[in-house]
Amino acid sequence: MTLPPAATAPPPHTEPHGGTAPTGEPTHIPALDGLRGCAILAVLLLHFTSALAAPTSAPPRAIKQLFSLGWTGVDLFFVLSGFLITGILADARATPHRYRTFYARRALRILPLYYGFVLLLFIVPPLIGARAYTTSFADQLPYWLYLQNFRPMSSGTLDFAAHLWSLAIEEQFYLVWPLVIFTFSRTAALRICAGCLVGALAYRVFSVFTVDDLRAVYFHTFGRIDGLALGGAIALMARGSGGSTRLRRMALAVLILALLALAGAPLHPSGFNPGGAYMLSVGYSALAFFFGAVLVLALDGGWPMLSRLLSARVLRFFGRYSYGLYVLHVPLVGLARLAGVSPDALAGTRWELPGLLGYVALMFAASILVALASWNLYEKPFLKLKSRFSYRAPTA
C-alpha cells in the first residue's frame, strides 16, 4: 500500500527562530532556514519525479526511486516546527498578552495564503463549469476548519489539495500547544512531550494489528504528534540548566541508534513504505529521533561542516519561501497534467530521461516564480501587520 505522492509532507510555515533576543523578539538562525530548505526540496523532488508513473529505463527508475524517500521531509518539518514553536512560546511565558500575540502572528503568517488557496479551490471550478472538480459543502467543511486530515474530500479537487492534510496537524498543534507551555512548568511540559512520544508509538503499533487501512493512521494527528513533541522537548531541554551540554552529548549516539532502527526497514516486507507496518510502528519514531539529532548537531556547532552546509544561500532561499512552495506546487503539478504537460508522454522513448529532467526543471521554475509572486504581492501586506503584535515587553 502506497500513499498518494501529494500526501506525503507537511508544510513549513514556522519562522526560523531558536531563541529570544535582548529586545524580546525571536532571534534568527540561518541553519534552521537551511533545514527547512532541505525538507521542502525533498518534497518537491518527490512530487515532481512521481509525475513519471512507470519509467522503463534504468536512469529514470533510479532517480524516481531515490527521490521516493522525499516523504521523510514530513518528519523533519514536524520536528523543526515543534522545536521552533516551543522555543517561541517558552521565551514568551513572561510577556504580556502572550496568547493574543502568538495566535495573531501565527494567523498572519499562515491563514492568508491557506484560505486564499482554499477559496480559489472551491470557487473557481463551479464558475468555469468543471463538474469533476466541484466540491460539495460537506466535503469543503473540513478544509475550512482544518480537519481535512480526518476527513479528506472525495471529489476530483483532491488532486490539487491532497497535501493540505498536514496543515491541519500543524494548526491543531498551534491551537493546543500554547496552553501546555504557558500553563505547565518546564518539567511538566517535558513529561507531556514524553507522553506524546510514547502515546503516538503505542497508537501506531496498536493500529498495525487492528486497522485495515493504515493510511488513516498516517494522516491522523494522534499518530504524528511524536515528531512535534520531540522538537518541543529539544527546545525545552536546551533552556534548562546544562541542557545544551546534555543534548550535545546525546546527539551522536541518538543519531546512530536511529539509523540502526531505520536500517531494519529494508528487511521488513513493507520496507520504507510510509503507510507500511514497519514505518508506522518504529519507523516514524526513529525518523523523529534522527532528525532531532541532526537539529541538535546543526545548532550546536560541533559539526561546523553541517552548519555551513545548512547555511548555504540556496538552502536558505528554499527555506525562506518554503511555505508558499509547499502550498502551491501541488496545484501546479495538477494544472500541468490537465494541460498535457507530463514526462509520461515520453515514457519508453530515448527521450524519457531528458523529458523527466526537463519536466522537473520546469516545475521547479514555475513553483519558485509562483511562490515569489505570492510572497511579494499577496503575503507581505499581512506579514507587515505582525509588527503590531510584539513579544517585547512595553517600556516605561
N, C-alpha and C positions, 0 to 999 in steps of 0.2 A: 504494500500500500504506500503510495507516494502522495504528498500534498501538492496542491496547485502551486506552480512556481511563484505566482504573485502573492502567495500567502505565507511567506517564509521569513519575514523580517519586520522588526518594529521600527518606528520612526525615531530619528534623533532630534528632539526638539527641546533639549536642555542646554543652557549656556555652558561653555567650557570653564566652569569656575570650580575652585577647590578649597577656598578659604575666604577669610574676610580681611579686607584691607583696613588700615587705620581709619579710613573715612566711614567704615561701616558697610561699604559695598563689597560684594564678592570680587575676589581677585581673578585675573585671567591666567590660565595655564596653557601655553601653546601645545604641549604634548597631548592634552586631552582633546584638543581640536584634531590632532593627528589620529588619535584612536578612533574618533568618530569618522574621520575620513576613511580609515581602513574598513570600518564596518559598512559604510554606505557603498564603497567601491565593491565590496564582496557581494552586496545585494544587487547592485546594478549589473555586475558581470553575470551573476546567476540568472537574472531575468532576461538579459539580452541574449545570452548564449542558449537559453531554453527555447528561443524562437525557432531554432533549427531542431525540429522534433525528432528526426531519425537520421542522423548523419551516416553516410555509407562508407566514407574513407577514414583512415586511421587518425590523421591530424585533427579534423573537426570533432571526432569522437573523444580524443584525448582532451581537447580544450573544453568540451562540454562536461566531461567527467570531472576535470579539475575544478571548474567553477560551480559544479553542482553542490560543492560544500559551502557555497556562499550563504546558505541558510543559517550557518552558525553565527552570522552577524547579529541575529536576533539576541543571542546570549550576551554578546559584547555590548549591545545597546542597552539591554536591561541592567547589566552590572554597572555600566557607566552612568545610566540615569539614576540608579539607586544611590551611587556614590555622590553625584553632584547635588541632587535634590536634598539628600540627608545633610550634606555639608552646609548647604544654604540655610536649611531650617535650624540646624544645631547652632549656627552662628547668629541666628536671628532670634533666639529664645528670649533675650532680654530687651529686644527693640519694641517700641510702641507700635500698635496696630499691625502686629506681625501677621495675623491671619489675612487681614484685608490686603496687606502689601503682597504677600505670597500669591494669593489667588488672583489678584489683579494683574500682576506681572506674568503669571502663567497664562491667563486668559488672553492678554495682549500678544503673547508670543505664539500661541497655538491656535486659538479659535478663528481668527480671521481667515487664514488660509484653509483650514479644515472646513468650516461652514461655507465658505465661498465655493470650494470644490464640490461639496455635497449638494449645494443649491443648484449648481450647473448640472450635476449628475442626474438630478431628479426632475429638473425643469425643462432642460433642452430637448430630450427625446420626445415627449408629447408634443412640443411645439413644432418639431420637424416631421412628425408622423412616424417615428421609429418605434413601432409597436413592440418589437422584440426587446427593446431596451427601456420600455416604460415600466416603472415600478409602482406597485400599489402602495397605499398609505401604510398598510400593515407591515409591508416589507421595509418601508422607509423609516418607520418609527425608531427601531433600534439604532439606526445611524444618527438620528438627531439626538439620541440620549446616550450615546457612547456605550451601547450594549451589543454591538454587532458581533463581538467575539462569542456571545452566547446564542445569537440568532442571526446568521447571515441571510441576505436576501436570496430569492430563488429566481429572479429574472436575469436576463442576459446582461444587465448592467453590472453584475458581479465581475465580469471580465475586466471592468475598469476600476473596481473597488475592492477586490479580494484582499488587498494589502492593508485595508483600513482596520482590520480586526485588532492589530497590535496597538493602534492608537487608543482603542478602548481600554486595554490593560493599563497603559501608562496613565490615562486620565483617571481611571479608578484608583490607581496608586496615589496620584496627586491629591485626590479628594480626601483620602483617609490618612495618609502619612503625616501631614502636619499635626493631626490630633495625637498621633503617637509620640512624635518628637517634642511637641510643646507641652504635653501632659505628663509624660513619664520622665524619670531620671535617665541619665545616660546608661546606667547599668540595667535598668528595667527595659529600656529600648533595645539594648543588645540581646537581652533574653527573648524579646519578641522577634527579633531578627533570627535568632537560633530556632525559635519555634516555627517560623515561616520556612526555614530551610528543611527542617525535619518533616514538617507537615506536607510540604509540596512533594517531597520524595515519597512519603507514605501514600499520598493520594495517587500519584502516578503508578507506583508499584501495585497498589490495590486495583487500579483501573485496568492494568495489563491483564489481570486474571478475571475481571468481571465485566468489562466493557467490550462490545463487539466492534464499534467504530472508534478507533483510538484518535481519530482526527479531532473529535470533540474535546479530548483531554489536552491535545496540543494547543487548542485555542483558548481554553478556559483559564481564567486568572488564577484559580486555585493551584493549577499545575505549573504555572510560570512565575510565581511570586518569588521563588528562591533566588533568582538572579538579581532582582531588585533588592531583596533583603540582604544578600551578601554584599552588594555595593554599599548599602546603608551601614552594614556592620563595619566595613573598612573605614568609612568616614567617621564613625563614632569611636572606633578604636584609635584612630590617628589623633583624636582630640583628647585622649586620656593620658595620664602620666606614663611616659615611656612607651606610648602606643606605637609611635613611628618606628622605634627600635625593634619592638616585638614583631611588627609587620614585616620589617626588612629581613629579620632572621628567619621568619617562617616562609617567605615568598618562594624561594627557590625550591624548598622541599615540597611545598604545596604544588608548585608547577610540575615537578617530576611525578608526584603521585597522581595528579590529574591526567597527565599524559599516559601513564601506565593504565589507568582506568579506561581512557579513550582507545588505547591500543587493543582492548578486548572487543571492540565493536566489529572489526572485520571477521572475528572468529564466531560471531553470532549470525544466524540466518538473516536477521533483519538489517545487519550492517549499520551504516550511518544514516539509514532512512529516518528522517525527522519524525515520522509517525510510526516508527517501529518499536518493538518491545524493549530493545536494549537502550536506545537513546531516551525513550520515555521513562525508563527506570533510573539507572545510574548515570546514563549519558549526559543528561541535562545538568545534573549536579556536578559532574566532572567538568563540563564546559564552563559552568559558572565559576568554579574554583580556579580553573585555568586562566580565564580572563581576569579574574580578581587578582591573581598573582602577577599577571602581565601589567595590570594597572598599578599595582604597588611598585613594581620594578621600574616602570616608566616614570613615576613620580619621585621615587627615592633618589635617583641619580646614581645609584650603584652600578648601573649599566649605562654609561654615557652614550654608547653607540645607539642603544634603543631610544634614549631620549632625543638624540639628534635626529634619528630617522623619523620619529613621530613628529618632530618639529619642522620637518621639511615643508616647504611652501605649498607643494602640490597637495599633500595630505591635509594641510590646514585649510586650503581652499575648499576641498570637498567637505571637510568637517564643518566649515562655516555655513555652507549652503545646503547642508545635508537634509534638513527638514523639507525644504522645497523640492529637492531632488527626490526624496523618498515619496512624497505625496504625489508628485506629478509624473514620474517616469512610467508608472504602470499604465495610466490612461494614454500616454504617448505610444506605448507598445500596442495597446488596443486599437488606437486610431491608425497606426501604421498597418496593422493587419487588415483592417477594414479597407484601407486604400490599396491593398495588394502588395505592400512592401514587406517582404519576408524572405529570409535566406532559404526557406523551403523550396522556393521556385527554382533554385539551382542545385537542389539535392540530387546526388547521383551523377553529376557532371564534373568536368575538370575544374569548374569554377566554384565548386562547393566551398572550399576553404577561403578563397578571396571574397566570395559572397558573404560568408559568415563574418569575416573580419571587417568588411565594408559596412555591413549592417550594424555591427557593434559600434563602430566609429560614428556612424550616422546617428544612432540612438543616443550615444554619449553627447554629441554636439547638440542635438535637439533638446535633450534633458537639461544640459547646462544653460542653454540660451533661455529656455522657458523658466528655469529656476531663478536665473539672474533677473529676468524681467519681472517675475513675481515679487522678488525681494525689493527691487528698486522702485517699482511702480505701484505696488499694492501693499506689501507688508510694512515697509518703512514708516509710513504715517502712523500706523498702530504702534510700532516699536518705539517711536519717539515719545509716545504717551507714558511709557514706563518710567520716565524721569519724574513723573508726578507721584510715583509710588516708590519711595526710597526706604531702605532699611536703616538709613542713617538716623541716629537719634537727633531730635531738634536741639539746636544750640540756644543758650540763654541769650 
